[in-house]
C-alpha cells in the first residue's frame, strides 16, 4: 500500500475534552492527581505528566506522539503518584488492557481510579520523528493489529466520532508465520542471535506495567535464578522467563520493544505467546477483569497431550 495519511483530526478535540474533564474532576476533588500526556521539549513530541492542580489541566494533550503506556505509573515500583484519594489516568485501548490486567491481579482497584478513555486510531512508530505525520507507513505496527481503538468501561470517554481505523497488516503475524515455518534449529538460531544483542539494561522490565515486583526474582542472588551479566546463557534465560511470565497477561502495548536500545523484537515474542494462549486456551487480554489466567489455574478439562 502506498503511503497514505491517517485522519487524526479528532485528536485536537480529544485533547480539549481531556483538559475540560481533568479540570472538572480536580476542581471538584473527585481525584487527587491525573496521569496523562503533555508536550515534550522536542517539536511534536509528548511525555508523561502527573498533575495535581486543575490549572495544569491545560497542559494535557493527545497526539500521535503519545506512545507511552501510562499504566506503569500506577504500579508499586512508581512512587510519584499520591497514595491517597482517587487517581485519574488517560488510557488508550492497549493501556486500558494493562490496567484491567493489573486489576485482575489485585494490584489496582477500579474504585480507586478515574479512567479517561481515549478513542485512538493509532500512534507513531518508535523509528520515526515525533513531529512526523501519522500515515500508513509511520504508524506503529501494534496499531495495525489493534482491536481496542475505542476503550470500553471507562469513567469518561470524549464524545467524538472515531474515523474508521486503518485496515493494515502489521509486521507481527507475517513474521510469526515466517518463524513457525522454519525448522526448530533455525528458529533457535534466530532467537539466540537476537538475545545475544541484549546488554541487560532492563529497560523492557522498567517500562512494562506487569513487571510490578519491587524486587525482581531475576535480581536475587541467594539463590541466583538468572545470570545478571550480559552473556548468552543469562540473556536467553532472562527473555524466556519474561515471555513466560507475560503469557496471557501482555496487553500488546509494545513498550518493551519500543525502549529496547538493541532493537530486539520483544513484542514479536509476546505476540507469539499471545497466539499460543488464544489457540490452546481461547484466552486473550481484554477489557474484562479476570482474576485467574490460563497459566495460573488447572482444571480436569485442560489438554494434557503434552505429557509423554
N, C-alpha and C positions, 0 to 999 in steps of 0.2 A: 504493500500500500504506500502511495506517495505521502510525503509529509503534509499532514492536514492539521489546521488549528483546531483546538478543542474549546468549546464555549465555556468560559469561566466567568461570564458577566455577572452571574449571581453571587460571586464571592464578595463583591463590594457590598451588596445588600445583606449578605450573611454577616459581614464584619459590623455593619451598623446595628443589626439585630442583637449580636453578641454584646456590643457595647451598651446598648439600652437595657438589656436584661441584666447584665452584670452590675450596672449602676443601681438598678432597682433592688436586686436581692442584697447587695451590700448595704445600701441605704436603709433597707427595712430590717437589717440584722438577721436575715434568713441564712446567710453564710458568713463565715469569718475570713475567708480567703477564696480566691479563684485562681486556678491554674489554667493558663491559656497561652496564646502566641502574641508576640509583639514584633515590631520591625527590628531587624538586626542592623549592625553597623555597615555591612556591605550593601550596596544598592540592590534592592529587590529581595534581600534575604529576610528570614524570620528566625526567631529564637523563643524558647520557652520563657514565660514570665509568671511570677506569682504576685498578685495584687491583693491588698487588704483594705484599700481606701476607694470609695466609689468615684472619687475624682480621677483615679488612674484607669477607670474603665475605658476611657477614650484611647488608651494605648493598645487595646486588644484588636487583633486583626485576624483575617483568614485569607490566605493566598495560596497559590500552587507551591510556594516555598515552605509551607507549614508541614514539614515532613515528620517531625518528632512524634513519637508515641508518648503522650504526657502521662499515661498511666503509671509509668515508672516513678513519678514524683510522689505517688501515694503509698509506696511500699516502705517497709521498715528501714531500708537502707538509706532513705532520704530523711533528713532532719529539718529541712527548711519550712515544712508545712506546719501551720499551727495545729496543736493537738487537741484543742478544744473547739467545740462548735462544728457546724456543718461546713464542708468544703465543696466549692463548685469546681467543675473541671470541664474543659472543652474537649469533645471527643469525636473523632471521625469514626466511621464504622469499624475499621480494624482495631482502633484504640478501644472502642466500646467492648469488643470481644475480649480484650485483655482485662478490662475492668470486671466484666461478668465472670471471667475465669477466676480472678482473684476473689470475687465474692463467693464462688463455689468452693474455694479453698480456705474460707474463713479468714482471709486477710483483710477484706473490706466488707462494709455493710452498706446497702443502698440507702438506708435511712440516715447514714452519716454523710451522704454525698448529694450534691445537686448537679445532675448530669445535663450538660448543654450539648445536645447532639448536632453534628454538622453534616448537612447534605453535601456530598463531595463527589465530583466527577473524576478526581484524580489529583495527584501531586507530582512534582518533578522528580526525575531520576537523580540519583546522587552524583552522576557523572557529568551533569550539565550545570551551568552557572545559575545562581538563584534568580537573576532578572530575566531569564530566558522565558519565552512564551511557551505555554503548555500546548504541545502538539502530539500527534500520533507517534513521533519519534523521541520526544523528550519526556514523555510520561513514564513514571516508574512502572516496571514490569508487574509488580504486585497489583497495581491498579487495573491492569488489563484482565486480571482474573477475579477481581473483587465482586462479591455478591452482597456487599453491605454498603452500597452508595448512600442509602437512606437509613440511618440508625433508628432502631425502634426501642421503645421502653424508656426513653429519656424524659426528664422533667420539663425540658424546654427544647424545642426544635424550631429554628427560624422558618417562618411561613413563606417559603419560596417554591416556585415551580422548578423542579430539578430537570434540566435538559437530559435527553437520552444519553446515558454514558456511552463512551466509545466501545464498539464491539471489536476488540483487538485480541490477537493471540499473544499471550505473554511467553516469555522465554522458558519458563519452568516446565510446562507439560512436554514440550518438544525435547528439552534436554533430559528430562526424566526418561522419556521413551528411548532416547538415544543410549543412555547408560544401561537401561534394562535390556537392551538388545545385545550388549557386549557380553563376552564370556566373563565368568566370575573373576578370573585372574586379571582381566583387563580393567574391570570396574575397580578392583582392589588397587591396581597400579594408579588409576586416575585419582582416587582419594588419597593415596599415600603421597602423591605429588602435591595435592592441594594442602594437606595437613603439614607437609614439610615446610611450607612457607610461614607457618604460624610462629609468631615471636612471643607468644604468651603475654600479650599486653592486657588481656581480659576485657577489652573494650566491649566485646559481644556480651559478656556477663553483666557489665555495668549498665548497659542500655536496655537489657531485657527485663520487662516487668515481672516475669516469672522466676528470675533469679533474685528472690527477695530475702534469702537467708542472710543474717547479719554476719555469720561466718560460714563460708562455703566449705562443703565437705572436701573439696579438692585442695583447700589451703591447709588442711590438717596434716601434721607430721608425726602424730603419735596415735595410730599408725599413719603412715603416708599412703593415701589412697591413689593419688595420681602424681607422677613426677612433675615438679614445678619448672624445671629447666626446659627451654625450647628445643628438645631433641625429638626425633621421630616417634619413639615409643610413647613418651609422655604426651606429645601433641595428639597422636591418634586416640589415646585413651581419653583425653580431655574432650575432644569433639564428639566422640561416640557417646560418652557419658552425658554430655549436654543434649545431644539429639534424642537419646532415650528418655532423658528427664523431661523434655518438652513434648514428647509424643502424646498427642491427644490434648495438649494444653496450648500449643503455639497458636497465636491469633493471626499469624501471617503478616505482621506489620513490617517484617524485613529490616528492622532496625539493626540487627546483628550484622547483616551483610552490608548495610549502608556504612557503618562505622569501622568496619574491618580495614586496617591500613594495608593489608596484604592482599586484598581482593579475593579472599576465599569465598566460594559460593555457599555460604552458610544457609541461606534461605532455601537453596536447592535441596539441601539435606533435610531441612524441616518440612518442605513441601512433599518430599518423598515419604517421610514418616506419616504425614497427614493423609496421603493417598493410601498407605497401608492400613491405617486405622479406619478409614472410610470403607475399604473393601473387606476387611476382616471383621469389623465390629459395627459397621454402619454408624460411625460416630465421628463428629467433627465439631470444632469450636464454633459457637454461635452466640445468640443473644439470650439464651435461657440458662439460668443458673443451675448447674449440676454439681452436686456435692461429691459425686463419685465418677471418676473416669474409667474407661475400659481396662487400663493397666493397673488400676488400684482396687479392682473388685474381682471376685470369682463367683461364677455360677456353674451349676452342673451342665448347663447347655453350651458352655464355652467349647470351642473347637479344640480338640486335644490330638489332632492328627500329627502334630509336630513331634509328639513323644514317640520315640522309637524303642 
